[in-house]
Amino acid sequence: MNIFKKSLVGIFAVLLFFAGCIEYEENLTINKNGSGTITMTYGMPLEMVENDASFTAEKIRDDLTEIDGVTVISTKDFVKDGLKWVEAKAKFRSLENLGNIKNDQLPGFSGAMAYTENKNGSFTFTKSLGDKPKNPKPDNEKDVMMMKNMIGDVTWNYEITFPMNVTDAQAETGEINTSGKKLSWSVPLASFIGGQTTLTVQLGKGGKVKATIPTQTVVLKNGNTVIGEVLSMTKTTCVVRVGDKRERIRREEIKSIEF
């Protein structure tokens, strides 16, 4: 099964069919000129990929080698906790070059990134995961909701080292931790299945990022709606921030969630 020649939605459909999940960790280092290094580590259930030639260190090395502006440093694969892991480390000339990693080449879950210098000498970094929802709603909305329900509270972890201190960071979803030049972002996978979530980081001198808090509409089976920020979803519970309060809604009471 050549999993990584499928679209992102196709990948998740296969994963959910096997009642498994994909683990992803990313460690990104950015230099002041926009170049840097990235380490991407993918984990998948061993029974799914142990005989899949597309999920090997050698295959990912070959795919990365074909991308302009990206140079492979090392690749390796290993087995741990019932998962097969593939790790790839590469250096890139710019974030634009890094963006050339596409899902049809290998599982590139780095997202769309931008790194710009502001007039006051500060820098702004943005990282967007997923795609903006279509309007009108796509035909596969029910499939997307099914995937969200089955994924539950799986999170992906991103770590970024910048060339200067982080002065402020905001994300539409997930948990952020910062220390000097380092930032970590743990993002619920369900938050950008069929939608998009964005991290915005302010670096160096300058003001803080203006926070943008997204809202979603939770439609209940009884006809009522709850409008707020969906903080987390598990197989049994959905937590929504409404103003200064948090509401817990049983998943069996939810008809749909509109992003």
Helices and strands as residue ranges (DSSP letters): G 3-5, H 8-17, E 23-30, E 36-45, H 46-49, H 57-65, E 70-80, E 83-92, H 95-98, E 112-117, E 123-130, H 141-151, E 155-161, E 166-171, E 175-179, E 182-188, G 189-192, E 196-203, E 216-220, E 225-233, E 237-242, E 245-250, G 251-253, E 254-258
